């Protein structure tokens, strides 16, 4: 089967492409002319140049039986509101329309648990839960909600679309890196003297890739599936990283109002004077919530693997070190 993948140069997409090739699929990957192709180097992949908003996207999909729409713009900066809407919402609308026009049999749309929202007091939620869109923190989460609604409406109109909602993936090929990878990198670089009391649902990125393929094979049209694994506090993850690396974990937490104050000055005040902000307000606001999820549906209906989180953390640490993201003198400091 020939499949079309958007976002193949990114973290989840690169792992999905590798899985598809290993399972015997032929892959055509969409990439902008400005995209870094590091994650696709050496792979037997047909790369076609284009953009999510290209009017001729259907032509690029011709001959493909399935589409994996993984690409999205990720930003927590409030100034990127319009870019998030253009890429995530309008881009998804265009990809779905192109898939219909090209006669694609099934589309797997990569949403996010960000589109679902969080439960009260850290209670894990599943696919049946939905926060009101106005309560989703930040324009990124809201854009993912509205993008998912594009997929929901397309499915209701008869298009074969399955939705997957990854939580916080960890592992290899996190080239940018993602916010979760950034946590691991900051730990490895000894740039985390303290931590915020928060919690996330973590999942090995290879399991996320399998979740996409299983959704293609077994998913129900119009359904969404949380691709997650274990709910962990940030402190417990840092302690696991300490065991894996031998580096000390930060021993003290800081109240959220401290980074929130720094973020507000950074993004609202100093940015007006030309300083590039380093701490997004919405990122700190998100960390004030425990983002816990229940992936039982994907495990039971799709057979989603549940690789131990320690394995994914080790893969991430090894990949960052092997690719030179962490200087040797920092590691041994």
MILUM-844669 format. One record per residue (C-alpha): x, y, z; residue number from 1. Coordinates in pm, whole numbers, m for minus. Each point is the difference from the previous one (the first is absolute). Layout:
BEGIN
<node><u>X</u><v>Y</v><w>Z</w><vodren>NUM</vodren></node>
...
//
This chain:
BEGIN
<node><u>0</u><v>0</v><w>0</w><vodren>1</vodren></node>
<node><u>119</u><v>350</v><w>m83</w><vodren>2</vodren></node>
<node><u>m63</u><v>254</v><w>276</w><vodren>3</vodren></node>
<node><u>35</u><v>377</v><w>17</w><vodren>4</vodren></node>
<node><u>152</u><v>154</v><w>316</w><vodren>5</vodren></node>
<node><u>3</u><v>363</v><w>106</w><vodren>6</vodren></node>
<node><u>242</u><v>95</v><w>277</w><vodren>7</vodren></node>
<node><u>242</u><v>m283</v><w>m81</w><vodren>8</vodren></node>
<node><u>298</u><v>220</v><w>82</w><vodren>9</vodren></node>
<node><u>m120</u><v>51</v><w>358</w><vodren>10</vodren></node>
<node><u>24</u><v>m210</v><w>316</w><vodren>11</vodren></node>
<node><u>m313</u><v>m217</v><w>m23</w><vodren>12</vodren></node>
<node><u>3</u><v>5</v><w>m380</w><vodren>13</vodren></node>
<node><u>359</u><v>m127</v><w>m26</w><vodren>14</vodren></node>
<node><u>m77</u><v>m294</v><w>227</w><vodren>15</vodren></node>
<node><u>m320</u><v>m73</v><w>m193</w><vodren>16</vodren></node>
<node><u>183</u><v>5</v><w>m335</w><vodren>17</vodren></node>
<node><u>257</u><v>m249</v><w>131</w><vodren>18</vodren></node>
<node><u>m273</u><v>m230</v><w>126</w><vodren>19</vodren></node>
<node><u>m193</u><v>18</v><w>m327</w><vodren>20</vodren></node>
<node><u>311</u><v>m89</v><w>m199</w><vodren>21</vodren></node>
<node><u>79</u><v>m289</v><w>236</w><vodren>22</vodren></node>
<node><u>m355</u><v>m130</v><w>m45</w><vodren>23</vodren></node>
<node><u>26</u><v>6</v><w>m380</w><vodren>24</vodren></node>
<node><u>m186</u><v>320</v><w>m86</w><vodren>25</vodren></node>
<node><u>118</u><v>238</v><w>m270</w><vodren>26</vodren></node>
<node><u>24</u><v>353</v><w>136</w><vodren>27</vodren></node>
<node><u>m46</u><v>334</v><w>m172</w><vodren>28</vodren></node>
<node><u>87</u><v>282</v><w>239</w><vodren>29</vodren></node>
<node><u>m104</u><v>364</v><w>m33</w><vodren>30</vodren></node>
<node><u>270</u><v>250</v><w>93</w><vodren>31</vodren></node>
<node><u>38</u><v>372</v><w>m46</w><vodren>32</vodren></node>
<node><u>301</u><v>111</v><w>m203</w><vodren>33</vodren></node>
<node><u>135</u><v>166</v><w>317</w><vodren>34</vodren></node>
<node><u>m42</u><v>m309</v><w>220</w><vodren>35</vodren></node>
<node><u>295</u><v>m180</v><w>156</w><vodren>36</vodren></node>
<node><u>9</u><v>m352</v><w>m143</w><vodren>37</vodren></node>
<node><u>239</u><v>m145</v><w>259</w><vodren>38</vodren></node>
<node><u>m262</u><v>m242</v><w>132</w><vodren>39</vodren></node>
<node><u>m61</u><v>m147</v><w>m347</w><vodren>40</vodren></node>
<node><u>361</u><v>m35</v><w>m116</w><vodren>41</vodren></node>
<node><u>89</u><v>m347</v><w>m123</w><vodren>42</vodren></node>
<node><u>m361</u><v>m117</v><w>m11</w><vodren>43</vodren></node>
<node><u>m175</u><v>m138</v><w>m308</w><vodren>44</vodren></node>
<node><u>m260</u><v>277</v><w>1</w><vodren>45</vodren></node>
<node><u>m143</u><v>204</v><w>m286</w><vodren>46</vodren></node>
<node><u>19</u><v>362</v><w>118</w><vodren>47</vodren></node>
<node><u>m230</u><v>248</v><w>m172</w><vodren>48</vodren></node>
<node><u>25</u><v>373</v><w>55</w><vodren>49</vodren></node>
<node><u>m312</u><v>177</v><w>112</w><vodren>50</vodren></node>
<node><u>m190</u><v>169</v><w>279</w><vodren>51</vodren></node>
<node><u>m311</u><v>m89</v><w>198</w><vodren>52</vodren></node>
<node><u>m183</u><v>288</v><w>m165</w><vodren>53</vodren></node>
<node><u>104</u><v>m79</v><w>m358</w><vodren>54</vodren></node>
<node><u>m300</u><v>m2</v><w>m236</w><vodren>55</vodren></node>
<node><u>154</u><v>m290</v><w>m198</w><vodren>56</vodren></node>
<node><u>42</u><v>m231</v><w>300</w><vodren>57</vodren></node>
<node><u>m240</u><v>m256</v><w>m151</w><vodren>58</vodren></node>
<node><u>232</u><v>m39</v><w>m298</w><vodren>59</vodren></node>
<node><u>286</u><v>m89</v><w>235</w><vodren>60</vodren></node>
<node><u>m218</u><v>m266</v><w>167</w><vodren>61</vodren></node>
<node><u>m97</u><v>m176</v><w>m323</w><vodren>62</vodren></node>
<node><u>54</u><v>m376</v><w>21</w><vodren>63</vodren></node>
<node><u>9</u><v>m7</v><w>382</w><vodren>64</vodren></node>
<node><u>m252</u><v>m218</v><w>180</w><vodren>65</vodren></node>
<node><u>41</u><v>163</v><w>341</w><vodren>66</vodren></node>
<node><u>108</u><v>332</v><w>148</w><vodren>67</vodren></node>
<node><u>163</u><v>61</v><w>336</w><vodren>68</vodren></node>
<node><u>m42</u><v>369</v><w>80</w><vodren>69</vodren></node>
<node><u>260</u><v>41</v><w>274</w><vodren>70</vodren></node>
<node><u>127</u><v>352</v><w>m73</w><vodren>71</vodren></node>
<node><u>m93</u><v>290</v><w>224</w><vodren>72</vodren></node>
<node><u>145</u><v>331</v><w>107</w><vodren>73</vodren></node>
<node><u>100</u><v>m5</v><w>366</w><vodren>74</vodren></node>
<node><u>47</u><v>326</v><w>187</w><vodren>75</vodren></node>
<node><u>m97</u><v>126</v><w>342</w><vodren>76</vodren></node>
<node><u>74</u><v>363</v><w>m85</w><vodren>77</vodren></node>
<node><u>m315</u><v>210</v><w>8</w><vodren>78</vodren></node>
<node><u>125</u><v>203</v><w>m297</w><vodren>79</vodren></node>
<node><u>m26</u><v>m313</v><w>m222</w><vodren>80</vodren></node>
<node><u>m379</u><v>m22</v><w>23</w><vodren>81</vodren></node>
<node><u>m64</u><v>61</v><w>m370</w><vodren>82</vodren></node>
<node><u>275</u><v>m238</v><w>m113</w><vodren>83</vodren></node>
<node><u>m143</u><v>m273</v><w>221</w><vodren>84</vodren></node>
<node><u>m346</u><v>47</v><w>m152</w><vodren>85</vodren></node>
<node><u>131</u><v>6</v><w>m356</w><vodren>86</vodren></node>
<node><u>213</u><v>m314</v><w>29</w><vodren>87</vodren></node>
<node><u>m195</u><v>m212</v><w>245</w><vodren>88</vodren></node>
<node><u>m361</u><v>80</v><w>m82</w><vodren>89</vodren></node>
<node><u>1</u><v>112</v><w>m363</w><vodren>90</vodren></node>
<node><u>288</u><v>m237</v><w>m79</w><vodren>91</vodren></node>
<node><u>m199</u><v>m296</v><w>135</w><vodren>92</vodren></node>
<node><u>m308</u><v>110</v><w>m193</w><vodren>93</vodren></node>
<node><u>206</u><v>10</v><w>m320</w><vodren>94</vodren></node>
<node><u>166</u><v>m338</v><w>60</w><vodren>95</vodren></node>
<node><u>m338</u><v>m166</v><w>60</w><vodren>96</vodren></node>
<node><u>m149</u><v>159</v><w>m311</w><vodren>97</vodren></node>
<node><u>301</u><v>m108</v><w>m206</w><vodren>98</vodren></node>
<node><u>m31</u><v>m357</v><w>129</w><vodren>99</vodren></node>
<node><u>m366</u><v>m8</v><w>m107</w><vodren>100</vodren></node>
<node><u>85</u><v>140</v><w>m340</w><vodren>101</vodren></node>
<node><u>284</u><v>m249</v><w>m49</w><vodren>102</vodren></node>
<node><u>m223</u><v>m296</v><w>87</w><vodren>103</vodren></node>
<node><u>199</u><v>m97</v><w>309</w><vodren>104</vodren></node>
<node><u>m165</u><v>m290</v><w>184</w><vodren>105</vodren></node>
<node><u>80</u><v>102</v><w>358</w><vodren>106</vodren></node>
<node><u>163</u><v>295</v><w>175</w><vodren>107</vodren></node>
<node><u>155</u><v>m20</v><w>346</w><vodren>108</vodren></node>
<node><u>6</u><v>344</v><w>156</w><vodren>109</vodren></node>
<node><u>252</u><v>74</v><w>276</w><vodren>110</vodren></node>
<node><u>m172</u><v>215</v><w>257</w><vodren>111</vodren></node>
<node><u>130</u><v>29</v><w>358</w><vodren>112</vodren></node>
<node><u>m115</u><v>m43</v><w>356</w><vodren>113</vodren></node>
<node><u>35</u><v>380</v><w>m1</w><vodren>114</vodren></node>
<node><u>m329</u><v>9</v><w>m192</w><vodren>115</vodren></node>
<node><u>m177</u><v>m202</v><w>270</w><vodren>116</vodren></node>
<node><u>94</u><v>213</v><w>299</w><vodren>117</vodren></node>
<node><u>65</u><v>m110</v><w>357</w><vodren>118</vodren></node>
<node><u>m213</u><v>m146</v><w>276</w><vodren>119</vodren></node>
<node><u>m66</u><v>169</v><w>333</w><vodren>120</vodren></node>
<node><u>262</u><v>m47</v><w>271</w><vodren>121</vodren></node>
<node><u>223</u><v>m216</v><w>m214</w><vodren>122</vodren></node>
<node><u>m259</u><v>m274</v><w>m63</w><vodren>123</vodren></node>
<node><u>93</u><v>m196</v><w>m317</w><vodren>124</vodren></node>
<node><u>m248</u><v>46</v><w>m284</w><vodren>125</vodren></node>
<node><u>m76</u><v>m207</v><w>m310</w><vodren>126</vodren></node>
<node><u>m135</u><v>61</v><w>m350</w><vodren>127</vodren></node>
<node><u>m352</u><v>73</v><w>125</w><vodren>128</vodren></node>
<node><u>118</u><v>309</v><w>188</w><vodren>129</vodren></node>
<node><u>18</u><v>346</v><w>m156</w><vodren>130</vodren></node>
<node><u>94</u><v>329</v><w>163</w><vodren>131</vodren></node>
<node><u>m188</u><v>302</v><w>m132</w><vodren>132</vodren></node>
<node><u>224</u><v>154</v><w>m264</w><vodren>133</vodren></node>
<node><u>20</u><v>329</v><w>192</w><vodren>134</vodren></node>
<node><u>155</u><v>m188</v><w>293</w><vodren>135</vodren></node>
<node><u>279</u><v>m151</v><w>m208</w><vodren>136</vodren></node>
<node><u>320</u><v>182</v><w>98</w><vodren>137</vodren></node>
<node><u>153</u><v>195</v><w>m287</w><vodren>138</vodren></node>
<node><u>m48</u><v>39</v><w>m372</w><vodren>139</vodren></node>
<node><u>188</u><v>m322</v><w>m83</w><vodren>140</vodren></node>
<node><u>m243</u><v>m221</v><w>192</w><vodren>141</vodren></node>
<node><u>m297</u><v>190</v><w>m141</w><vodren>142</vodren></node>
<node><u>134</u><v>m35</v><w>m355</w><vodren>143</vodren></node>
<node><u>34</u><v>m376</v><w>50</w><vodren>144</vodren></node>
<node><u>m358</u><v>m13</v><w>125</w><vodren>145</vodren></node>
<node><u>m135</u><v>181</v><w>m305</w><vodren>146</vodren></node>
<node><u>220</u><v>m209</v><w>m231</w><vodren>147</vodren></node>
<node><u>m140</u><v>m316</v><w>156</w><vodren>148</vodren></node>
<node><u>m350</u><v>132</v><w>m61</w><vodren>149</vodren></node>
<node><u>87</u><v>16</v><w>m372</w><vodren>150</vodren></node>
<node><u>74</u><v>m373</v><w>14</w><vodren>151</vodren></node>
<node><u>m316</u><v>m72</v><w>199</w><vodren>152</vodren></node>
<node><u>m218</u><v>188</v><w>m248</w><vodren>153</vodren></node>
<node><u>167</u><v>m170</v><w>m296</w><vodren>154</vodren></node>
<node><u>m72</u><v>m341</v><w>155</w><vodren>155</vodren></node>
<node><u>m363</u><v>98</v><w>64</w><vodren>156</vodren></node>
<node><u>m27</u><v>97</v><w>m366</w><vodren>157</vodren></node>
<node><u>111</u><v>m348</v><w>m104</w><vodren>158</vodren></node>
<node><u>378</u><v>27</v><w>m34</w><vodren>159</vodren></node>
<node><u>195</u><v>m288</v><w>157</w><vodren>160</vodren></node>
<node><u>201</u><v>185</v><w>265</w><vodren>161</vodren></node>
<node><u>143</u><v>m138</v><w>324</w><vodren>162</vodren></node>
<node><u>138</u><v>232</v><w>268</w><vodren>163</vodren></node>
<node><u>294</u><v>m74</v><w>229</w><vodren>164</vodren></node>
<node><u>95</u><v>214</v><w>300</w><vodren>165</vodren></node>
<node><u>360</u><v>m56</v><w>114</w><vodren>166</vodren></node>
<node><u>96</u><v>111</v><w>350</w><vodren>167</vodren></node>
<node><u>367</u><v>90</v><w>73</w><vodren>168</vodren></node>
<node><u>229</u><v>m220</v><w>m212</w><vodren>169</vodren></node>
<node><u>362</u><v>m77</v><w>87</w><vodren>170</vodren></node>
<node><u>270</u><v>m174</v><w>m201</w><vodren>171</vodren></node>
<node><u>229</u><v>38</v><w>m300</w><vodren>172</vodren></node>
<node><u>m18</u><v>240</v><w>m298</w><vodren>173</vodren></node>
<node><u>m114</u><v>298</v><w>208</w><vodren>174</vodren></node>
<node><u>196</u><v>232</v><w>m223</w><vodren>175</vodren></node>
<node><u>m144</u><v>343</v><w>96</w><vodren>176</vodren></node>
<node><u>m55</u><v>m108</v><w>292</w><vodren>177</vodren></node>
<node><u>m358</u><v>m17</v><w>132</w><vodren>178</vodren></node>
<node><u>m93</u><v>145</v><w>344</w><vodren>179</vodren></node>
<node><u>35</u><v>m348</v><w>153</w><vodren>180</vodren></node>
<node><u>338</u><v>m44</v><w>m163</w><vodren>181</vodren></node>
<node><u>93</u><v>347</v><w>126</w><vodren>182</vodren></node>
<node><u>m59</u><v>m120</v><w>358</w><vodren>183</vodren></node>
<node><u>237</u><v>m293</v><w>m56</w><vodren>184</vodren></node>
<node><u>259</u><v>222</v><w>m167</w><vodren>185</vodren></node>
<node><u>m10</u><v>259</v><w>278</w><vodren>186</vodren></node>
<node><u>56</u><v>m282</v><w>248</w><vodren>187</vodren></node>
<node><u>297</u><v>m135</v><w>m199</w><vodren>188</vodren></node>
<node><u>148</u><v>348</v><w>m35</w><vodren>189</vodren></node>
<node><u>m33</u><v>64</v><w>375</w><vodren>190</vodren></node>
<node><u>m232</u><v>295</v><w>m67</w><vodren>191</vodren></node>
<node><u>m277</u><v>m106</v><w>238</w><vodren>192</vodren></node>
<node><u>82</u><v>111</v><w>356</w><vodren>193</vodren></node>
<node><u>m366</u><v>m34</v><w>104</w><vodren>194</vodren></node>
<node><u>m329</u><v>m131</v><w>m134</w><vodren>195</vodren></node>
<node><u>m368</u><v>91</v><w>m4</w><vodren>196</vodren></node>
<node><u>m248</u><v>m237</v><w>163</w><vodren>197</vodren></node>
<node><u>m185</u><v>m131</v><w>m304</w><vodren>198</vodren></node>
<node><u>m81</u><v>m328</v><w>m170</w><vodren>199</vodren></node>
<node><u>m32</u><v>m137</v><w>m352</w><vodren>200</vodren></node>
<node><u>m98</u><v>m316</v><w>m182</w><vodren>201</vodren></node>
<node><u>315</u><v>m141</v><w>m162</w><vodren>202</vodren></node>
<node><u>24</u><v>m251</v><w>m284</w><vodren>203</vodren></node>
<node><u>282</u><v>m150</v><w>m205</w><vodren>204</vodren></node>
<node><u>m6</u><v>164</v><w>m344</w><vodren>205</vodren></node>
<node><u>33</u><v>m341</v><w>m166</w><vodren>206</vodren></node>
<node><u>m328</u><v>m98</v><w>167</w><vodren>207</vodren></node>
<node><u>m152</u><v>320</v><w>m142</w><vodren>208</vodren></node>
<node><u>117</u><v>m102</v><w>m347</w><vodren>209</vodren></node>
<node><u>m162</u><v>m342</v><w>48</w><vodren>210</vodren></node>
<node><u>m316</u><v>173</v><w>117</w><vodren>211</vodren></node>
<node><u>m21</u><v>180</v><w>m333</w><vodren>212</vodren></node>
<node><u>45</u><v>m318</v><w>m203</w><vodren>213</vodren></node>
<node><u>m247</u><v>m192</v><w>218</w><vodren>214</vodren></node>
<node><u>m250</u><v>284</v><w>m42</w><vodren>215</vodren></node>
<node><u>32</u><v>m41</v><w>m376</w><vodren>216</vodren></node>
<node><u>m55</u><v>m373</v><w>29</w><vodren>217</vodren></node>
<node><u>m259</u><v>m26</v><w>279</w><vodren>218</vodren></node>
<node><u>m131</u><v>344</v><w>95</w><vodren>219</vodren></node>
<node><u>m368</u><v>90</v><w>m28</w><vodren>220</vodren></node>
<node><u>m94</u><v>285</v><w>m229</w><vodren>221</vodren></node>
<node><u>m52</u><v>324</v><w>193</w><vodren>222</vodren></node>
<node><u>135</u><v>m140</v><w>328</w><vodren>223</vodren></node>
<node><u>293</u><v>144</v><w>190</w><vodren>224</vodren></node>
<node><u>264</u><v>m201</v><w>182</w><vodren>225</vodren></node>
<node><u>233</u><v>130</v><w>271</w><vodren>226</vodren></node>
<node><u>351</u><v>m127</v><w>m70</w><vodren>227</vodren></node>
<node><u>150</u><v>10</v><w>347</w><vodren>228</vodren></node>
<node><u>139</u><v>m216</v><w>275</w><vodren>229</vodren></node>
<node><u>101</u><v>104</v><w>351</w><vodren>230</vodren></node>
<node><u>m105</u><v>301</v><w>207</w><vodren>231</vodren></node>
<node><u>305</u><v>129</v><w>186</w><vodren>232</vodren></node>
<node><u>96</u><v>308</v><w>196</w><vodren>233</vodren></node>
<node><u>286</u><v>200</v><w>m145</w><vodren>234</vodren></node>
<node><u>198</u><v>m74</v><w>317</w><vodren>235</vodren></node>
<node><u>m31</u><v>m377</v><w>m53</w><vodren>236</vodren></node>
<node><u>123</u><v>33</v><w>m360</w><vodren>237</vodren></node>
<node><u>299</u><v>205</v><w>112</w><vodren>238</vodren></node>
<node><u>78</u><v>m267</v><w>259</w><vodren>239</vodren></node>
<node><u>m11</u><v>m267</v><w>m274</w><vodren>240</vodren></node>
<node><u>236</u><v>210</v><w>m211</w><vodren>241</vodren></node>
<node><u>235</u><v>23</v><w>298</w><vodren>242</vodren></node>
<node><u>4</u><v>m381</v><w>28</w><vodren>243</vodren></node>
<node><u>62</u><v>m39</v><w>m374</w><vodren>244</vodren></node>
<node><u>278</u><v>259</v><w>m29</w><vodren>245</vodren></node>
<node><u>159</u><v>18</v><w>344</w><vodren>246</vodren></node>
<node><u>m60</u><v>375</v><w>1</w><vodren>247</vodren></node>
<node><u>m169</u><v>156</v><w>304</w><vodren>248</vodren></node>
<node><u>m370</u><v>86</v><w>m20</w><vodren>249</vodren></node>
<node><u>m110</u><v>344</v><w>120</w><vodren>250</vodren></node>
<node><u>m103</u><v>m29</v><w>364</w><vodren>251</vodren></node>
<node><u>m227</u><v>300</v><w>41</w><vodren>252</vodren></node>
<node><u>m317</u><v>125</v><w>m164</w><vodren>253</vodren></node>
<node><u>m98</u><v>359</v><w>m66</w><vodren>254</vodren></node>
<node><u>m349</u><v>151</v><w>9</w><vodren>255</vodren></node>
<node><u>m150</u><v>63</v><w>m345</w><vodren>256</vodren></node>
<node><u>m35</u><v>374</v><w>61</w><vodren>257</vodren></node>
<node><u>378</u><v>43</v><w>m30</w><vodren>258</vodren></node>
<node><u>38</u><v>m128</v><w>m361</w><vodren>259</vodren></node>
<node><u>m337</u><v>157</v><w>m83</w><vodren>260</vodren></node>
<node><u>130</u><v>341</v><w>104</w><vodren>261</vodren></node>
<node><u>318</u><v>m51</v><w>m199</w><vodren>262</vodren></node>
<node><u>m203</u><v>m109</v><w>m304</w><vodren>263</vodren></node>
<node><u>m230</u><v>303</v><w>21</w><vodren>264</vodren></node>
<node><u>292</u><v>244</v><w>9</w><vodren>265</vodren></node>
<node><u>180</u><v>m198</v><w>m273</w><vodren>266</vodren></node>
<node><u>m290</u><v>m23</v><w>m246</w><vodren>267</vodren></node>
<node><u>m200</u><v>316</v><w>75</w><vodren>268</vodren></node>
<node><u>267</u><v>254</v><w>88</w><vodren>269</vodren></node>
<node><u>350</u><v>m87</v><w>m121</w><vodren>270</vodren></node>
<node><u>m124</u><v>m139</v><w>m333</w><vodren>271</vodren></node>
<node><u>m122</u><v>349</v><w>m90</w><vodren>272</vodren></node>
<node><u>361</u><v>118</v><w>19</w><vodren>273</vodren></node>
<node><u>128</u><v>m261</v><w>m241</w><vodren>274</vodren></node>
<node><u>102</u><v>m268</v><w>251</w><vodren>275</vodren></node>
<node><u>m90</u><v>m352</v><w>m107</w><vodren>276</vodren></node>
<node><u>m214</u><v>m143</v><w>281</w><vodren>277</vodren></node>
<node><u>116</u><v>m328</v><w>153</w><vodren>278</vodren></node>
<node><u>m290</u><v>m99</v><w>226</w><vodren>279</vodren></node>
<node><u>m355</u><v>m9</v><w>m145</w><vodren>280</vodren></node>
<node><u>m284</u><v>104</v><w>229</w><vodren>281</vodren></node>
<node><u>m226</u><v>m276</v><w>m129</w><vodren>282</vodren></node>
<node><u>270</u><v>m260</v><w>60</w><vodren>283</vodren></node>
<node><u>14</u><v>93</v><w>368</w><vodren>284</vodren></node>
<node><u>m381</u><v>10</v><w>22</w><vodren>285</vodren></node>
<node><u>m13</u><v>m354</v><w>m141</w><vodren>286</vodren></node>
<node><u>250</u><v>m121</v><w>260</w><vodren>287</vodren></node>
<node><u>m241</u><v>111</v><w>273</w><vodren>288</vodren></node>
<node><u>m230</u><v>m288</v><w>m101</w><vodren>289</vodren></node>
<node><u>49</u><v>m376</v><w>36</w><vodren>290</vodren></node>
<node><u>m49</u><v>m126</v><w>m355</w><vodren>291</vodren></node>
<node><u>m98</u><v>m362</v><w>66</w><vodren>292</vodren></node>
<node><u>m174</u><v>m231</v><w>m248</w><vodren>293</vodren></node>
<node><u>m141</u><v>m352</v><w>m32</w><vodren>294</vodren></node>
<node><u>110</u><v>m187</v><w>m313</w><vodren>295</vodren></node>
<node><u>m200</u><v>m319</v><w>72</w><vodren>296</vodren></node>
<node><u>m213</u><v>35</v><w>m314</w><vodren>297</vodren></node>
<node><u>301</u><v>m2</v><w>m234</w><vodren>298</vodren></node>
<node><u>156</u><v>m289</v><w>192</w><vodren>299</vodren></node>
<node><u>m318</u><v>m210</v><w>m12</w><vodren>300</vodren></node>
<node><u>m136</u><v>86</v><w>m346</w><vodren>301</vodren></node>
<node><u>322</u><v>57</v><w>m196</w><vodren>302</vodren></node>
<node><u>256</u><v>m200</v><w>195</w><vodren>303</vodren></node>
<node><u>211</u><v>309</v><w>78</w><vodren>304</vodren></node>
<node><u>335</u><v>m115</v><w>147</w><vodren>305</vodren></node>
<node><u>95</u><v>121</v><w>349</w><vodren>306</vodren></node>
<node><u>379</u><v>11</v><w>4</w><vodren>307</vodren></node>
<node><u>142</u><v>82</v><w>345</w><vodren>308</vodren></node>
<node><u>70</u><v>373</v><w>29</w><vodren>309</vodren></node>
<node><u>356</u><v>m67</v><w>113</w><vodren>310</vodren></node>
<node><u>69</u><v>m156</v><w>m341</w><vodren>311</vodren></node>
<node><u>m119</u><v>314</v><w>m181</w><vodren>312</vodren></node>
<node><u>202</u><v>223</v><w>234</w><vodren>313</vodren></node>
<node><u>314</u><v>m205</v><w>m68</w><vodren>314</vodren></node>
<node><u>m57</u><v>21</v><w>m375</w><vodren>315</vodren></node>
<node><u>m44</u><v>375</v><w>25</w><vodren>316</vodren></node>
<node><u>312</u><v>49</v><w>214</w><vodren>317</vodren></node>
<node><u>211</u><v>m220</v><w>m231</w><vodren>318</vodren></node>
<node><u>m126</u><v>174</v><w>m314</w><vodren>319</vodren></node>
<node><u>67</u><v>350</v><w>131</w><vodren>320</vodren></node>
<node><u>349</u><v>m98</v><w>113</w><vodren>321</vodren></node>
<node><u>88</u><v>m182</v><w>m323</w><vodren>322</vodren></node>
<node><u>m115</u><v>296</v><w>m210</w><vodren>323</vodren></node>
<node><u>210</u><v>253</v><w>193</w><vodren>324</vodren></node>
<node><u>m282</u><v>183</v><w>175</w><vodren>325</vodren></node>
<node><u>186</u><v>m31</v><w>330</w><vodren>326</vodren></node>
<node><u>364</u><v>106</v><w>31</w><vodren>327</vodren></node>
<node><u>222</u><v>m252</v><w>180</w><vodren>328</vodren></node>
<node><u>128</u><v>255</v><w>249</w><vodren>329</vodren></node>
<node><u>m359</u><v>87</v><w>99</w><vodren>330</vodren></node>
<node><u>m83</u><v>m367</v><w>58</w><vodren>331</vodren></node>
<node><u>297</u><v>m50</v><w>232</w><vodren>332</vodren></node>
<node><u>m29</u><v>332</v><w>184</w><vodren>333</vodren></node>
//
